[in-house]
């Protein structure tokens, strides 16, 4: 009985972790995930302060 509750709780926790991770990746897009570390990172274009002029 106790093992059933513990295993069920672990399944819920692991499922919530992976579900939230997939939902956040789909919301923010893969452009914000650093392929080397797998962590959230802003693209380099956000830090580009140069002004482009249309000619």
MIPA-204429 format. One record per residue: residue number from 1; x negated, y negated, z negated of N, C-alpha, C in turn; chain. Coordinates in pm, whole numbers, plus 50000, padded with zeros to 5 digits. Example, Ala and Ser with C-alpha at 12.3 -4.5 7.8 and 13.67 -1.06 7.14 Angstrom:
2
n, n.xx, n.yy, n.zz, ca.xx, ca.yy, ca.zz, c.xx, c.yy, c.zz, chain
1, 48681, 50569, 49220, 48770, 50450, 49220, 48680, 50330, 49220, A
2, 48715, 50225, 49292, 48633, 50106, 49286, 48710, 49997, 49213, A
***
This chain:
55
n, n.xx, n.yy, n.zz, ca.xx, ca.yy, ca.zz, c.xx, c.yy, c.zz, chain
1, 49917, 50119, 50000, 50000, 50000, 50000, 49912, 49874, 50000, A
2, 49815, 49870, 49911, 49728, 49753, 49903, 49644, 49738, 50030, A
3, 49593, 49851, 50082, 49512, 49846, 50204, 49595, 49798, 50323, A
4, 49721, 49832, 50328, 49808, 49788, 50436, 49824, 49636, 50434, A
5, 49838, 49580, 50317, 49852, 49435, 50303, 49722, 49364, 50341, A
6, 49609, 49419, 50297, 49479, 49359, 50328, 49451, 49364, 50477, A
7, 49475, 49478, 50540, 49452, 49492, 50684, 49546, 49401, 50763, A
8, 49671, 49394, 50721, 49767, 49305, 50788, 49726, 49160, 50777, A
9, 49679, 49121, 50658, 49633, 48983, 50639, 49512, 48953, 50728, A
10, 49417, 49046, 50737, 49301, 49025, 50822, 49340, 49014, 50969, A
11, 49436, 49093, 51013, 49483, 49084, 51152, 49545, 48948, 51179, A
12, 49622, 48898, 51084, 49684, 48766, 51101, 49578, 48656, 51105, A
13, 49479, 48662, 51018, 49373, 48560, 51014, 49291, 48562, 51143, A
14, 49252, 48680, 51187, 49173, 48691, 51310, 49254, 48647, 51431, A
15, 49380, 48686, 51436, 49467, 48644, 51547, 49489, 48495, 51549, A
16, 49504, 48434, 51432, 49522, 48289, 51424, 49395, 48217, 51471, A
17, 49279, 48268, 51432, 49153, 48206, 51473, 49138, 48207, 51625, A
18, 49155, 48324, 51686, 49138, 48333, 51831, 49249, 48259, 51905, A
19, 49370, 48263, 51855, 49480, 48190, 51919, 49458, 48040, 51916, A
20, 49415, 47989, 51802, 49389, 47845, 51791, 49271, 47804, 51879, A
21, 49169, 47889, 51884, 49052, 47859, 51967, 49091, 47852, 52114, A
22, 49171, 47947, 52160, 49214, 47949, 52300, 49306, 47831, 52329, A
23, 49394, 47796, 52236, 49485, 47684, 52257, 49409, 47552, 52265, A
24, 49310, 47533, 52178, 49233, 47409, 52182, 49149, 47400, 52309, A
25, 49094, 47512, 52353, 49016, 47510, 52478, 49105, 47478, 52597, A
26, 49226, 47532, 52599, 49315, 47504, 52712, 49363, 47359, 52707, A
27, 49378, 47302, 52587, 49424, 47164, 52575, 49314, 47067, 52616, A
28, 49193, 47086, 52565, 49084, 46993, 52594, 49013, 47025, 52724, A
29, 49025, 47147, 52773, 48960, 47186, 52897, 48821, 47239, 52871, A
30, 48771, 47316, 52966, 48639, 47376, 52949, 48527, 47274, 52966, A
31, 48558, 47154, 53018, 48455, 47052, 53036, 48398, 47005, 52903, A
32, 48473, 47023, 52795, 48430, 46975, 52664, 48360, 47083, 52582, A
33, 48344, 47204, 52635, 48277, 47311, 52565, 48134, 47325, 52617, A
34, 48038, 47314, 52527, 47897, 47328, 52564, 47869, 47476, 52594, A
35, 47827, 47510, 52717, 47808, 47651, 52752, 47696, 47719, 52674, A
36, 47598, 47643, 52626, 47486, 47702, 52553, 47523, 47738, 52410, A
37, 47595, 47648, 52343, 47627, 47671, 52202, 47771, 47717, 52182, A
38, 47860, 47688, 52278, 48000, 47723, 52263, 48076, 47627, 52173, A
39, 48014, 47514, 52139, 48078, 47417, 52051, 48135, 47301, 52132, A
40, 48225, 47226, 52070, 48288, 47110, 52132, 48183, 47002, 52154, A
41, 48179, 46946, 52274, 48083, 46840, 52307, 48146, 46748, 52411, A
42, 48117, 46621, 52400, 48167, 46526, 52498, 48079, 46531, 52622, A
43, 48137, 46511, 52741, 48056, 46511, 52863, 47965, 46389, 52867, A
44, 47859, 46399, 52946, 47761, 46290, 52955, 47824, 46162, 53009, A
45, 47927, 46171, 53090, 47989, 46052, 53149, 48051, 45962, 53044, A
46, 48084, 46015, 52928, 48141, 45932, 52822, 48037, 45835, 52767, A
47, 47911, 45877, 52766, 47804, 45795, 52711, 47741, 45703, 52814, A
48, 47787, 45707, 52940, 47730, 45625, 53046, 47788, 45484, 53036, A
49, 47703, 45387, 53000, 47747, 45249, 52983, 47728, 45165, 53108, A
50, 47671, 45222, 53212, 47647, 45143, 53333, 47780, 45113, 53402, A
51, 47781, 44999, 53468, 47902, 44956, 53538, 47883, 44977, 53686, A
52, 47973, 45049, 53746, 47966, 45073, 53890, 48042, 44963, 53962, A
53, 47980, 44906, 54065, 48044, 44801, 54141, 48091, 44855, 54275, A
54, 48211, 44819, 54312, 48263, 44858, 54444, 48215, 44756, 54546, A
55, 48158, 44805, 54656, 48107, 44712, 54759, 48183, 44729, 54885, A
***
